[in-house]
């Protein structure tokens, strides 16, 4: 092993040991997005069990969410008025989704 490779390996190991893990625990199986606040356009949000339907009735809309985690048994459906519709979903909570 050459010296520069050993140095880079040692640096990588030091960074790995000193950096907190960025991996998160997976969401609960039935987890759905939380605290949606419609900030533009007209949107209806309904939830039945682990399914959420987001129905947009204007060409453009935006929703701020506290979180947007979707569990392995959950489902989120977007229904938009046309192929040209635009929906912005912004996660404003402190934890990445």
Buried (B, 14 or more C-beta within 10 A) or exposed (E): EEEEEEEEEEEEEEEEEEEEEEEEEEBEEBBBBEEBEBEEBEBEBEBEEBBBBBBBEBEEBBBBBBBBBBBEEBEBEEEBEEEEBEBEBEBEBEEEB
